[in-house]
Amino acid sequence: MKPSLSNTSSRASASRTKTRSRNRPDKQRPVAARKSRLNRLEVIASDQAEHIIDAVFNVLATVGMIVEDAEARAMLINAGCQNKDDRILYPRDVVRRVLETVPPKIDFFNQNGEHCFSTDDTVPRFGSAVNCVQVLDPRNGEYRPCLLADIEDHGRLQEALPHIDIAASLGYPSDIAAEEEAIASADALMNTTSKPIFFTGHDEHGVRTIWEHMGARVGGIANLAAKPFGLDLVGPVSPLKLGSETCQRLLMGARWHLPVVCYPAIFPGMACPLTLAGSITQATVESLAGIVISQLAAPGAPVMSGSSVMPMDMRRADMAIGSPEYTLAGLGAADVFLSLGIPSWVGSGCTDAHDIGAQAFAEVNASLHGTCLSGTALTHNLGVLSSGRTGSMEMLVACNEMAGMASQFGAGIAVTADSIAEDVIARAYADNSYLTDPHTLARYETEMWMPELFQREALETWQDPDNPDFRRRLREQTLDLLESG
């Protein structure tokens, strides 16, 4: 049963005050520094990745791609690719030579010009999602079409969440004309968060406008290229096609030296092989075909990839992004791109559940723990319900909490002279003074991950009728963050 969220405004305000006193005391404890990942999960070993890469090069050379843009086709042929039966074949030596110019990392900045993160960071980095068709309204619990005002709320909320490193719209505004909604969404985010953002657009003209709006905020495109705070999402069309719009956006991003991520949304068994290895292979073919165009236009242009393999539940012919296969495919693709030396990201933190409950938390927490162990720093798609259809600010707040938990797990156990603490044992064992030892006092508030939203409390406290349940605490924290923003 969907929980009831209706109450009077005075009651809600009073309840939020109680929650605030429990979760955010006047004296804030020190914030633990985000830790580097020590553990590393290798889903596809390097020798297995080479098998996939060999198959990728074979498909590019013998099957090739439909490339619908005349400028990109001419560039590819001039570089040594072949036009055969209206398909472009990419010879192995051409692909290898061109890929050598891909930069090994991309640096992202905020609108103030401050460095935020790099794609090769050892600290896990997280982002939300784009283009959900509806939102779950935290104020009344209703599912409804997304509005431009929601995008503004999403920006304010993401600005406030410490584990969200790169922001996105988490929906598209239904109250804006289709040809303007991507531009309006990007502007709404830039007005409400200083963090870097990722976006997509209907065509190259709209994306050009978004880049120009970004450039205007920092004194021009050259300044934006020097310290980019945007990332354009472009995608090949499966199976094995690069549309003219995709090519033009890749060319524009490369020539302006602005970051682009080139990767398909691919459906196993429908637009690629059903097996995950086959899906990753075809998705990598499609991504590399676009990345080659980027590097031919401007060697060294900032470009990255990933593999948005969307497993299908064949019982209902629908996506299953809460499935273990979704996470495995992203992790496996990250291993392949790591072997190729190309920056990538992974989708995670999303669920097939429609509401925020047991299924949502099981799927999100499992995927976030997996992706925090991946070979890439950057994870996106946090805050998404309904197999990608519903954007939820409350789910994003919960994901922020779980991202902190997963990051702590990914950090593993640091083994140093200080952490082994042999000297502490020697001086504290006799009178059992570990609790008051300087080593403990310096670390007791930061050594262990401390939840802000989840509770660790006595049974009596949990049973107190005045103690809000988790769903209400989540709602109240979300609204508090929006109000404080």
VOPAGU-2260 file (C-alpha; in pm, 1 decimal, decimal comma):
REM VOPAGU-2260
SITE   aa  ch    i         X         Y         Z
SITE  MET   A    0       0,0       0,0       0,0
SITE  LYS   A    1     128,6     345,6     -88,5
SITE  PRO   A    2     190,3     539,8     233,2
SITE  SER   A    3     -33,7     834,9     303,6
SITE  LEU   A    4     150,2    1164,3     287,3
SITE  SER   A    5    -137,0    1402,5     353,6
SITE  ASN   A    6    -139,4    1622,0     662,9
SITE  THR   A    7    -183,7    1984,2     755,3
SITE  SER   A    8     102,7    2224,3     689,7
SITE  SER   A    9     137,7    2305,8    1060,2
SITE  ARG   A   10     158,9    1939,0    1150,7
SITE  ALA   A   11     414,7    1878,2     874,3
SITE  SER   A   12     621,9    2174,5     993,2
SITE  ALA   A   13     615,1    2054,7    1351,8
SITE  SER   A   14     710,3    1703,3    1248,3
SITE  ARG   A   15     997,4    1832,1    1036,9
SITE  THR   A   16    1121,0    2031,9    1334,9
SITE  LYS   A   17    1133,6    1711,8    1540,7
SITE  THR   A   18    1315,1    1528,7    1263,9
SITE  ARG   A   19    1559,5    1814,6    1226,1
SITE  SER   A   20    1640,1    1801,5    1596,0
SITE  ARG   A   21    1712,0    1428,7    1571,4
SITE  ASN   A   22    1905,8    1422,2    1245,4
SITE  ARG   A   23    2074,8    1761,9    1230,9
SITE  PRO   A   24    2161,4    1882,0    1581,8
SITE  ASP   A   25    2273,4    2238,3    1643,7
SITE  LYS   A   26    2627,1    2119,6    1701,1
SITE  GLN   A   27    2717,1    1948,0    1376,1
SITE  ARG   A   28    2964,1    1664,0    1398,3
SITE  PRO   A   29    3270,2    1681,7    1172,6
SITE  VAL   A   30    3204,9    1560,7     820,0
SITE  ALA   A   31    3419,7    1262,2     734,1
SITE  ALA   A   32    3631,0    1312,7     425,0
SITE  ARG   A   33    3521,4    1106,6     127,0
SITE  LYS   A   34    3759,8     815,4     102,7
SITE  SER   A   35    3948,1     677,8    -194,2
SITE  ARG   A   36    3849,6     338,1    -326,2
SITE  LEU   A   37    4089,9      63,5    -223,0
SITE  ASN   A   38    3877,7    -235,0    -320,2
SITE  ARG   A   39    3833,1    -307,5    -692,0
SITE  LEU   A   40    3580,3    -545,6    -846,9
SITE  GLU   A   41    3689,7    -680,4   -1185,9
SITE  VAL   A   42    3386,5    -822,9   -1365,9
SITE  ILE   A   43    3568,6    -878,5   -1694,5
SITE  ALA   A   44    3936,4    -965,2   -1648,1
SITE  SER   A   45    4192,9    -797,8   -1872,2
SITE  ASP   A   46    4245,7   -1109,1   -2086,5
SITE  GLN   A   47    3869,5   -1146,6   -2132,9
SITE  ALA   A   48    3844,0    -777,1   -2218,8
SITE  GLU   A   49    4098,0    -832,4   -2494,3
SITE  HIS   A   50    3873,7   -1102,3   -2643,2
SITE  ILE   A   51    3585,0    -856,4   -2649,2
SITE  ILE   A   52    3803,4    -579,3   -2792,7
SITE  ASP   A   53    3923,3    -814,3   -3067,6
SITE  ALA   A   54    3560,1    -891,7   -3157,0
SITE  VAL   A   55    3477,7    -518,9   -3150,1
SITE  PHE   A   56    3754,0    -442,6   -3400,2
SITE  ASN   A   57    3641,1    -732,4   -3620,3
SITE  VAL   A   58    3281,2    -604,7   -3631,4
SITE  LEU   A   59    3395,4    -250,7   -3705,7
SITE  ALA   A   60    3614,7    -375,5   -3990,4
SITE  THR   A   61    3379,9    -629,1   -4149,0
SITE  VAL   A   62    3025,2    -518,1   -4062,4
SITE  GLY   A   63    3083,9    -150,6   -4000,2
SITE  MET   A   64    2832,9     125,7   -3929,7
SITE  ILE   A   65    2569,8     322,8   -4111,8
SITE  VAL   A   66    2693,6     682,4   -4084,2
SITE  GLU   A   67    2420,0     919,3   -4195,5
SITE  ASP   A   68    2619,2    1242,8   -4182,2
SITE  ALA   A   69    2802,7    1334,7   -4503,5
SITE  GLU   A   70    3072,3    1537,6   -4326,5
SITE  ALA   A   71    3153,3    1254,3   -4085,9
SITE  ARG   A   72    3155,0     996,6   -4368,1
SITE  ALA   A   73    3398,6    1203,3   -4573,3
SITE  MET   A   74    3624,7    1245,9   -4270,5
SITE  LEU   A   75    3623,3     870,4   -4201,1
SITE  ILE   A   76    3699,9     778,5   -4562,5
SITE  ASN   A   77    3980,0    1033,9   -4575,8
SITE  ALA   A   78    4129,5     867,7   -4264,7
SITE  GLY   A   79    4133,4     525,1   -4429,5
SITE  CYS   A   80    3786,2     385,0   -4363,1
SITE  GLN   A   81    3596,5     223,6   -4650,4
SITE  ASN   A   82    3250,6     288,0   -4791,9
SITE  LYS   A   83    3094,9     -46,8   -4883,4
SITE  ASP   A   84    2726,1     -92,2   -4964,8
SITE  ASP   A   85    2642,4     234,0   -4785,4
SITE  ARG   A   86    2819,8     117,8   -4471,1
SITE  ILE   A   87    3145,4     256,0   -4334,8
SITE  LEU   A   88    3401,4     -10,6   -4249,9
SITE  TYR   A   89    3657,4      88,5   -3987,3
SITE  PRO   A   90    3990,8     -94,2   -4041,6
SITE  ARG   A   91    4157,4    -216,9   -3726,3
SITE  ASP   A   92    4474,3     -13,3   -3774,0
SITE  VAL   A   93    4274,6     306,9   -3830,2
SITE  VAL   A   94    4073,8     256,3   -3511,8
SITE  ARG   A   95    4378,8     177,1   -3300,8
SITE  ARG   A   96    4570,7     476,4   -3436,2
SITE  VAL   A   97    4285,8     720,0   -3376,1
SITE  LEU   A   98    4202,7     591,7   -3027,8
SITE  GLU   A   99    4558,6     668,3   -2915,7
SITE  THR   A  100    4459,9    1037,1   -2906,5
SITE  VAL   A  101    4170,4     993,5   -2658,9
SITE  PRO   A  102    4263,1    1170,3   -2334,1
SITE  PRO   A  103    4280,4     928,7   -2038,1
SITE  LYS   A  104    4063,7    1148,3   -1816,7
SITE  ILE   A  105    3824,9    1444,2   -1818,8
SITE  ASP   A  106    3831,5    1712,7   -1551,7
SITE  PHE   A  107    3504,6    1876,2   -1446,1
SITE  PHE   A  108    3464,6    2213,4   -1276,5
SITE  ASN   A  109    3181,6    2411,5   -1121,8
SITE  GLN   A  110    3051,8    2741,7   -1255,0
SITE  ASN   A  111    3296,7    2926,4   -1027,6
SITE  GLY   A  112    3590,9    2761,9   -1202,5
SITE  GLU   A  113    3677,0    2533,8    -910,3
SITE  HIS   A  114    3786,4    2179,2    -987,5
SITE  CYS   A  115    3523,3    1926,8    -879,4
SITE  PHE   A  116    3643,4    1584,9    -992,6
SITE  SER   A  117    3815,2    1384,8   -1264,0
SITE  THR   A  118    3690,2    1071,5   -1433,8
SITE  ASP   A  119    3993,1     881,9   -1302,6
SITE  ASP   A  120    3944,3     978,6    -937,3
SITE  THR   A  121    3977,8     703,2    -681,6
SITE  VAL   A  122    3693,6     866,8    -486,9
SITE  PRO   A  123    3353,9     749,3    -623,0
SITE  ARG   A  124    3151,9    1027,7    -787,4
SITE  PHE   A  125    2775,9    1028,0    -842,0
SITE  GLY   A  126    2514,1    1194,9   -1059,1
SITE  SER   A  127    2140,0    1177,3   -1110,5
SITE  ALA   A  128    1952,4    1118,5   -1437,9
SITE  VAL   A  129    1779,0    1284,6   -1731,8
SITE  ASN   A  130    1447,6    1254,5   -1913,1
SITE  CYS   A  131    1217,6    1071,7   -1672,1
SITE  VAL   A  132     864,5    1113,5   -1807,4
SITE  GLN   A  133     707,2    1184,6   -1467,8
SITE  VAL   A  134     794,0    1278,8   -1112,2
SITE  LEU   A  135     690,1    1155,4    -770,1
SITE  ASP   A  136     594,6    1478,9    -595,1
SITE  PRO   A  137     740,4    1481,3    -240,2
SITE  ARG   A  138     481,6    1734,9    -123,5
SITE  ASN   A  139     173,2    1523,0    -186,3
SITE  GLY   A  140     291,1    1179,5    -300,4
SITE  GLU   A  141     137,4    1216,1    -647,4
SITE  TYR   A  142     279,3    1082,6    -972,2
SITE  ARG   A  143     243,7    1352,5   -1236,6
SITE  PRO   A  144     415,3    1498,8   -1543,5
SITE  CYS   A  145     738,2    1684,0   -1477,7
SITE  LEU   A  146     726,5    2065,3   -1491,0
SITE  LEU   A  147    1001,1    2323,7   -1532,4
SITE  ALA   A  148     951,7    2419,6   -1165,6
SITE  ASP   A  149    1045,2    2060,6   -1077,6
SITE  ILE   A  150    1374,8    2094,0   -1266,6
SITE  GLU   A  151    1451,1    2401,0   -1056,3
SITE  ASP   A  152    1372,3    2201,1    -741,4
SITE  HIS   A  153    1592,6    1919,0    -866,6
SITE  GLY   A  154    1881,9    2160,9    -913,0
SITE  ARG   A  155    1844,1    2308,9    -565,1
SITE  LEU   A  156    1826,0    1965,6    -409,5
SITE  GLN   A  157    2131,0    1835,1    -594,1
SITE  GLU   A  158    2325,6    2143,0    -488,9
SITE  ALA   A  159    2253,5    2048,7    -126,1
SITE  LEU   A  160    2336,4    1675,9    -146,0
SITE  PRO   A  161    2703,4    1612,5     -64,3
SITE  HIS   A  162    2735,0    1287,0    -258,5
SITE  ILE   A  163    2584,7    1422,0    -581,2
SITE  ASP   A  164    2882,9    1546,7    -779,5
SITE  ILE   A  165    2726,3    1609,5   -1120,9
SITE  ALA   A  166    2365,7    1722,9   -1155,6
SITE  ALA   A  167    2097,7    1652,2   -1415,3
SITE  SER   A  168    1734,2    1735,8   -1475,2
SITE  LEU   A  169    1583,9    1407,4   -1341,9
SITE  GLY   A  170    1297,1    1465,8   -1588,1
SITE  TYR   A  171    1189,5    1676,5   -1880,5
SITE  PRO   A  172     938,7    1961,3   -1843,6
SITE  SER   A  173     603,5    1888,0   -2002,8
SITE  ASP   A  174     496,7    2251,9   -1977,2
SITE  ILE   A  175     767,5    2369,1   -2221,1
SITE  ALA   A  176     754,8    2332,9   -2599,9
SITE  ALA   A  177     943,4    2022,2   -2712,7
SITE  GLU   A  178    1201,9    2217,8   -2910,9
SITE  GLU   A  179    1278,9    2435,8   -2605,1
SITE  GLU   A  180    1260,2    2192,2   -2314,4
SITE  ALA   A  181    1626,0    2078,8   -2321,3
SITE  ILE   A  182    1752,2    2437,8   -2326,2
SITE  ALA   A  183    1507,2    2543,6   -2053,2
SITE  SER   A  184    1607,6    2243,4   -1840,3
SITE  ALA   A  185    1978,2    2320,4   -1871,6
SITE  ASP   A  186    1918,6    2686,3   -1783,7
SITE  ALA   A  187    1705,6    2587,0   -1483,8
SITE  LEU   A  188    1985,3    2365,7   -1354,2
SITE  MET   A  189    2251,7    2630,2   -1410,2
SITE  ASN   A  190    2036,7    2878,3   -1216,9
SITE  THR   A  191    1994,7    2650,3    -917,3
SITE  THR   A  192    2320,8    2457,2    -881,8
SITE  SER   A  193    2682,4    2553,7    -933,5
SITE  LYS   A  194    2781,9    2188,9    -978,3
SITE  PRO   A  195    2871,0    2049,3   -1320,7
SITE  ILE   A  196    2570,5    1919,1   -1511,9
SITE  PHE   A  197    2505,9    1662,5   -1781,2
SITE  PHE   A  198    2234,6    1707,7   -2039,2
SITE  THR   A  199    2099,8    1591,7   -2372,5
SITE  GLY   A  200    1914,2    1767,0   -2652,0
SITE  HIS   A  201    1677,4    1710,2   -2942,8
SITE  ASP   A  202    1931,1    1809,1   -3208,3
SITE  GLU   A  203    2267,8    1972,8   -3261,2
SITE  HIS   A  204    2112,4    2319,4   -3281,1
SITE  GLY   A  205    1960,7    2293,9   -2934,1
SITE  VAL   A  206    2283,2    2152,9   -2791,2
SITE  ARG   A  207    2479,2    2435,3   -2952,6
SITE  THR   A  208    2251,1    2681,1   -2771,8
SITE  ILE   A  209    2305,9    2503,0   -2439,6
SITE  TRP   A  210    2684,6    2519,0   -2484,1
SITE  GLU   A  211    2655,9    2889,0   -2576,3
SITE  HIS   A  212    2448,3    2957,5   -2263,5
SITE  MET   A  213    2714,1    2782,5   -2055,9
SITE  GLY   A  214    2991,9    2975,7   -2225,1
SITE  ALA   A  215    2814,6    3305,7   -2159,2
SITE  ARG   A  216    2831,5    3235,4   -1785,3
SITE  VAL   A  217    3209,9    3202,8   -1784,2
SITE  GLY   A  218    3316,1    3455,5   -2044,2
SITE  GLY   A  219    3303,0    3249,4   -2361,6
SITE  ILE   A  220    3343,0    2902,6   -2511,1
SITE  ALA   A  221    3722,4    2912,5   -2475,8
SITE  ASN   A  222    3691,4    2962,0   -2099,9
SITE  LEU   A  223    3428,4    2686,8   -2084,0
SITE  ALA   A  224    3662,4    2450,3   -2270,8
SITE  ALA   A  225    3943,4    2528,6   -2026,1
SITE  LYS   A  226    3720,6    2454,0   -1725,5
SITE  PRO   A  227    3412,5    2264,2   -1846,4
SITE  PHE   A  228    3109,1    2225,5   -1624,2
SITE  GLY   A  229    2889,8    2044,6   -1878,3
SITE  LEU   A  230    2868,6    1702,5   -2043,7
SITE  ASP   A  231    2660,5    1632,0   -2355,0
SITE  LEU   A  232    2499,4    1286,1   -2378,5
SITE  VAL   A  233    2489,4    1160,2   -2736,7
SITE  GLY   A  234    2401,5     812,9   -2854,9
SITE  PRO   A  235    2438,6     586,6   -3155,0
SITE  VAL   A  236    2121,4     414,7   -3272,7
SITE  SER   A  237    2123,8      38,8   -3225,9
SITE  PRO   A  238    2189,7    -164,0   -3423,4
SITE  LEU   A  239    2505,6      -8,1   -3569,1
SITE  LYS   A  240    2397,1     335,8   -3683,3
SITE  LEU   A  241    2527,1     687,6   -3626,8
SITE  GLY   A  242    2262,8     947,0   -3706,5
SITE  SER   A  243    2349,0    1285,9   -3851,3
SITE  GLU   A  244    2254,4    1465,0   -3528,3
SITE  THR   A  245    2485,9    1241,6   -3322,8
SITE  CYS   A  246    2773,3    1298,5   -3565,1
SITE  GLN   A  247    2725,5    1675,0   -3564,2
SITE  ARG   A  248    2718,8    1689,9   -3185,0
SITE  LEU   A  249    3037,0    1482,9   -3168,8
SITE  LEU   A  250    3203,3    1712,9   -3422,7
SITE  MET   A  251    3088,6    2026,6   -3241,4
SITE  GLY   A  252    3200,7    1902,2   -2900,0
SITE  ALA   A  253    3539,8    1801,5   -3040,4
SITE  ARG   A  254    3604,1    2128,6   -3222,9
SITE  TRP   A  255    3501,9    2334,2   -2921,1
SITE  HIS   A  256    3694,7    2095,9   -2692,6
SITE  LEU   A  257    3387,8    2032,5   -2476,7
SITE  PRO   A  258    3312,0    1698,0   -2304,3
SITE  VAL   A  259    3082,7    1450,2   -2478,1
SITE  VAL   A  260    2982,0    1101,9   -2368,4
SITE  CYS   A  261    2906,1     870,5   -2660,8
SITE  TYR   A  262    2717,7     554,7   -2571,0
SITE  PRO   A  263    2400,6     375,3   -2681,6
SITE  ALA   A  264    2093,2     269,9   -2486,1
SITE  ILE   A  265    2080,4     -87,4   -2604,9
SITE  PHE   A  266    1822,4    -361,2   -2544,7
SITE  PRO   A  267    1953,5    -720,2   -2529,8
SITE  GLY   A  268    1758,1    -961,6   -2744,8
SITE  MET   A  269    1587,1    -678,0   -2930,7
SITE  ALA   A  270    1862,0    -459,9   -3080,1
SITE  CYS   A  271    2173,4    -661,0   -2988,2
SITE  PRO   A  272    2263,3   -1013,7   -2869,8
SITE  LEU   A  273    2080,9   -1130,6   -2558,5
SITE  THR   A  274    2401,2   -1225,0   -2374,2
SITE  LEU   A  275    2572,6    -956,9   -2168,3
SITE  ALA   A  276    2909,1   -1016,7   -2337,4
SITE  GLY   A  277    2741,7    -979,7   -2676,6
SITE  SER   A  278    2556,7    -667,7   -2564,6
SITE  ILE   A  279    2877,5    -509,4   -2436,6
SITE  THR   A  280    3055,8    -600,9   -2758,9
SITE  GLN   A  281    2797,5    -435,6   -2984,2
SITE  ALA   A  282    2760,0    -132,8   -2754,8
SITE  THR   A  283    3138,7     -86,9   -2762,5
SITE  VAL   A  284    3137,0    -108,3   -3143,7
SITE  GLU   A  285    2877,4     167,9   -3159,3
SITE  SER   A  286    3054,8     385,3   -2903,0
SITE  LEU   A  287    3397,5     353,7   -3064,5
SITE  ALA   A  288    3253,1     437,8   -3406,2
SITE  GLY   A  289    3144,5     773,5   -3265,9
SITE  ILE   A  290    3459,8     831,5   -3062,4
SITE  VAL   A  291    3670,4     785,7   -3376,6
SITE  ILE   A  292    3474,7    1069,7   -3539,8
SITE  SER   A  293    3540,2    1289,9   -3236,9
SITE  GLN   A  294    3914,2    1226,2   -3245,5
SITE  LEU   A  295    3941,8    1272,3   -3620,8
SITE  ALA   A  296    3777,2    1612,6   -3584,3
SITE  ALA   A  297    4010,7    1718,6   -3301,3
SITE  PRO   A  298    4270,0    1474,7   -3165,1
SITE  GLY   A  299    4268,0    1489,3   -2786,8
SITE  ALA   A  300    3910,1    1616,2   -2762,6
SITE  PRO   A  301    3747,8    1521,6   -2428,6
SITE  VAL   A  302    3523,7    1222,4   -2491,8
SITE  MET   A  303    3406,8     934,7   -2278,4
SITE  SER   A  304    3176,5     637,4   -2303,4
SITE  GLY   A  305    2991,3     367,6   -2116,2
SITE  SER   A  306    2747,0      94,4   -2196,8
SITE  SER   A  307    2383,5     157,4   -2117,4
SITE  VAL   A  308    2274,7    -202,5   -2162,5
SITE  MET   A  309    1906,7    -217,1   -2066,5
SITE  PRO   A  310    1819,8    -580,0   -1983,3
SITE  MET   A  311    1466,2    -675,6   -2077,6
SITE  ASP   A  312    1227,9    -877,3   -1865,2
SITE  MET   A  313    1097,9   -1092,1   -2149,7
SITE  ARG   A  314     780,3   -1174,8   -1955,6
SITE  ARG   A  315     659,2    -820,9   -2007,8
SITE  ALA   A  316     901,4    -685,9   -2271,4
SITE  ASP   A  317    1013,8    -402,9   -2046,9
SITE  MET   A  318    1338,9    -274,0   -1902,7
SITE  ALA   A  319    1476,7    -419,6   -1582,3
SITE  ILE   A  320    1721,6    -156,9   -1459,0
SITE  GLY   A  321    1696,1    -283,2   -1102,8
SITE  SER   A  322    1830,8    -619,2   -1218,3
SITE  PRO   A  323    2178,5    -753,0   -1140,5
SITE  GLU   A  324    2235,8    -773,4   -1517,2
SITE  TYR   A  325    2206,8    -394,7   -1552,6
SITE  THR   A  326    2482,8    -341,4   -1298,1
SITE  LEU   A  327    2697,1    -624,8   -1433,7
SITE  ALA   A  328    2677,1    -487,3   -1787,9
SITE  GLY   A  329    2786,4    -143,4   -1672,5
SITE  LEU   A  330    3074,1    -282,5   -1468,9
SITE  GLY   A  331    3181,8    -511,6   -1752,2
SITE  ALA   A  332    3177,0    -228,9   -2004,2
SITE  ALA   A  333    3383,2     -15,0   -1765,5
SITE  ASP   A  334    3644,5    -292,6   -1757,0
SITE  VAL   A  335    3654,5    -300,2   -2137,4
SITE  PHE   A  336    3690,6      76,6   -2167,7
SITE  LEU   A  337    3957,0      73,2   -1896,6
SITE  SER   A  338    4153,4    -171,7   -2112,3
SITE  LEU   A  339    4108,9      65,1   -2407,3
SITE  GLY   A  340    4221,3     365,8   -2201,3
SITE  ILE   A  341    3893,2     551,3   -2256,0
SITE  PRO   A  342    3710,5     727,8   -1968,8
SITE  SER   A  343    3365,1     587,8   -1895,9
SITE  TRP   A  344    3077,7     595,5   -1652,3
SITE  VAL   A  345    2834,0     341,4   -1508,6
SITE  GLY   A  346    2457,9     352,1   -1452,1
SITE  SER   A  347    2340,8     265,6   -1099,8
SITE  GLY   A  348    2120,9     376,8    -811,7
SITE  CYS   A  349    1795,3     312,3    -997,9
SITE  THR   A  350    1509,3      68,0    -951,7
SITE  ASP   A  351    1216,3     -97,1   -1124,9
SITE  ALA   A  352     997,3     -31,3    -819,6
SITE  HIS   A  353     737,0     243,0    -847,4
SITE  ASP   A  354     757,7     353,1    -485,2
SITE  ILE   A  355    1026,0     399,2    -223,1
SITE  GLY   A  356    1019,5      78,1     -27,1
SITE  ALA   A  357    1188,3    -256,5      24,1
SITE  GLN   A  358    1234,9    -341,9    -344,1
SITE  ALA   A  359    1371,1       2,6    -428,8
SITE  PHE   A  360    1623,8      -5,7    -147,6
SITE  ALA   A  361    1734,7    -361,4    -220,0
SITE  GLU   A  362    1796,4    -288,0    -588,5
SITE  VAL   A  363    1956,5      54,0    -541,2
SITE  ASN   A  364    2184,6     -44,5    -255,7
SITE  ALA   A  365    2307,6    -355,7    -434,0
SITE  SER   A  366    2386,9    -165,6    -752,9
SITE  LEU   A  367    2559,2     123,4    -574,6
SITE  HIS   A  368    2783,0    -110,2    -378,5
SITE  GLY   A  369    2878,6    -279,2    -703,9
SITE  THR   A  370    2951,6      35,8    -898,2
SITE  CYS   A  371    3157,1     184,8    -615,4
SITE  LEU   A  372    3399,2     -99,5    -683,2
SITE  SER   A  373    3417,0     -40,0   -1057,7
SITE  GLY   A  374    3708,9      79,7   -1267,6
SITE  THR   A  375    3549,0     420,4   -1320,1
SITE  ALA   A  376    3491,2     700,4   -1074,0
SITE  LEU   A  377    3162,7     823,0   -1219,5
SITE  THR   A  378    2819,1     670,3   -1158,8
SITE  HIS   A  379    2491,4     817,0   -1284,8
SITE  ASN   A  380    2114,8     745,0   -1280,1
SITE  LEU   A  381    2058,0     796,3    -906,9
SITE  GLY   A  382    1703,6     885,3    -801,1
SITE  VAL   A  383    1511,8     693,1   -1067,3
SITE  LEU   A  384    1202,6     476,2   -1008,5
SITE  SER   A  385     968,9     283,5   -1241,3
SITE  SER   A  386    1239,1     136,8   -1467,5
SITE  GLY   A  387    1356,7     483,8   -1559,6
SITE  ARG   A  388    1019,4     654,6   -1601,4
SITE  THR   A  389     983,8     832,6   -1266,1
SITE  GLY   A  390    1222,2    1084,5   -1119,0
SITE  SER   A  391    1200,0    1117,0    -740,8
SITE  MET   A  392    1366,4    1378,6    -524,5
SITE  GLU   A  393    1301,6    1164,2    -218,9
SITE  MET   A  394    1468,1     867,2    -386,1
SITE  LEU   A  395    1762,2    1091,9    -474,0
SITE  VAL   A  396    1797,8    1192,9    -108,0
SITE  ALA   A  397    1790,0     825,2     -11,7
SITE  CYS   A  398    2045,5     747,5    -284,4
SITE  ASN   A  399    2271,8    1018,2    -143,5
SITE  GLU   A  400    2266,7     830,8     187,4
SITE  MET   A  401    2330,8     494,5      22,7
SITE  ALA   A  402    2608,6     641,7    -192,8
SITE  GLY   A  403    2786,9     739,5     126,4
SITE  MET   A  404    2745,2     388,6     263,1
SITE  ALA   A  405    2862,0     226,8     -60,4
SITE  SER   A  406    3161,5     460,1     -85,0
SITE  GLN   A  407    3269,4     359,4     264,7
SITE  PHE   A  408    3250,5      -5,5     161,8
SITE  GLY   A  409    3449,6      63,7    -154,2
SITE  ALA   A  410    3719,1     233,9      50,7
SITE  GLY   A  411    3797,2    -101,5     211,3
SITE  ILE   A  412    4041,4    -123,7     500,2
SITE  ALA   A  413    4346,3      99,3     499,2
SITE  VAL   A  414    4645,7     -86,5     638,5
SITE  THR   A  415    4910,9     157,3     758,8
SITE  ALA   A  416    5125,3     193,6    1069,5
SITE  ASP   A  417    4872,1     444,4    1200,0
SITE  SER   A  418    4568,6     223,3    1136,2
SITE  ILE   A  419    4735,0     -92,2    1269,7
SITE  ALA   A  420    4778,3     111,4    1587,8
SITE  GLU   A  421    5037,0    -104,7    1755,7
SITE  ASP   A  422    5134,7     183,1    1984,4
SITE  VAL   A  423    4773,5     227,6    2092,9
SITE  ILE   A  424    4751,9    -137,1    2196,4
SITE  ALA   A  425    5077,2    -107,1    2393,3
SITE  ARG   A  426    4966,4     194,3    2596,1
SITE  ALA   A  427    4594,4     127,0    2640,8
SITE  TYR   A  428    4567,4    -243,9    2708,6
SITE  ALA   A  429    4668,1    -233,0    3077,7
SITE  ASP   A  430    4386,7      -5,9    3200,0
SITE  ASN   A  431    4156,6     -59,9    2899,8
SITE  SER   A  432    4168,7     312,1    2819,0
SITE  TYR   A  433    4099,4     274,7    2448,0
SITE  LEU   A  434    3788,1     491,5    2471,2
SITE  THR   A  435    3981,0     794,1    2598,7
SITE  ASP   A  436    4303,3     733,4    2405,9
SITE  PRO   A  437    4404,3    1028,0    2178,9
SITE  HIS   A  438    4398,2     793,1    1879,5
SITE  THR   A  439    4029,5     719,4    1944,6
SITE  LEU   A  440    3933,4    1075,8    2030,8
SITE  ALA   A  441    4083,6    1203,2    1704,4
SITE  ARG   A  442    3883,6     957,3    1494,6
SITE  TYR   A  443    3563,6     851,3    1667,1
SITE  GLU   A  444    3345,6    1090,6    1468,1
SITE  THR   A  445    3501,8    1024,9    1127,8
SITE  GLU   A  446    3641,7     670,8    1123,6
SITE  MET   A  447    3301,3     503,7    1087,4
SITE  TRP   A  448    3033,0     594,6     834,1
SITE  MET   A  449    2748,9     769,8    1013,8
SITE  PRO   A  450    2401,4     780,2     860,1
SITE  GLU   A  451    2199,3    1099,1     842,4
SITE  LEU   A  452    1873,4     934,0     740,0
SITE  PHE   A  453    1892,9     570,7     848,5
SITE  GLN   A  454    1853,7     512,2    1222,5
SITE  ARG   A  455    2049,1     325,3    1485,1
SITE  GLU   A  456    1843,3     348,8    1799,3
SITE  ALA   A  457    1699,9     160,2    2091,9
SITE  LEU   A  458    1383,6     -42,7    2041,9
SITE  GLU   A  459    1196,3     185,3    2280,9
SITE  THR   A  460    1287,3     490,5    2075,4
SITE  TRP   A  461    1187,1     317,0    1755,8
SITE  GLN   A  462     850,8     226,2    1908,8
SITE  ASP   A  463     783,9     582,2    2027,0
SITE  PRO   A  464     469,6     698,2    1841,7
SITE  ASP   A  465     624,6    1045,0    1804,9
SITE  ASN   A  466     926,0     900,2    1624,4
SITE  PRO   A  467     858,5     937,7    1247,9
SITE  ASP   A  468     898,1     624,5    1038,8
SITE  PHE   A  469    1157,0     613,8     763,1
SITE  ARG   A  470     925,0     718,6     482,9
SITE  ARG   A  471     817,2    1029,3     672,1
SITE  ARG   A  472    1175,7    1115,3     772,9
SITE  LEU   A  473    1277,1    1088,6     409,6
SITE  ARG   A  474     998,9    1316,2     295,9
SITE  GLU   A  475    1070,8    1570,6     567,7
SITE  GLN   A  476    1443,5    1577,9     499,6
SITE  THR   A  477    1373,3    1628,4     128,2
SITE  LEU   A  478    1138,9    1920,4     197,2
SITE  ASP   A  479    1379,4    2068,9     450,4
SITE  LEU   A  480    1659,5    2065,2     192,5
SITE  LEU   A  481    1434,1    2229,2     -64,7
SITE  GLU   A  482    1321,2    2497,4     180,2
SITE  SER   A  483    1675,8    2570,5     298,5
SITE  GLY   A  484    1791,3    2597,1     -63,2
